[in-house]
Amino acid sequence: MLNRMNDSVETQLRDNQTGFRKDHSWTNRIVTLRIIVEQSIEWNSSLYINFIDYKKAFDSVDRRTLRKLLRHMVKSIT
């Protein structure tokens, strides 16, 4: 069941979303960011970077709705 759910989620994610995904390393994103910063300096252009901490992003999830959704997903998979 987990594999089926993972497959379903993977099809909905963009390639640039790398956090906590198999075969997607966060180090690649750091290298990409470094290249962008270096090019910005070289071209003497402004660069704005925003980092968002989603540590508590899911603390307010409605558990009843989540259970209903999971039940629905399990029924559609089986």
Secondary structure by P-SEA (a helix, b strand, c coil): caaaaaaaaaaacccccccccccccaaaaaaaaaaaaaaaaaacbbbbbbbbbcccccccccaaaaaaaaaaaaaaac
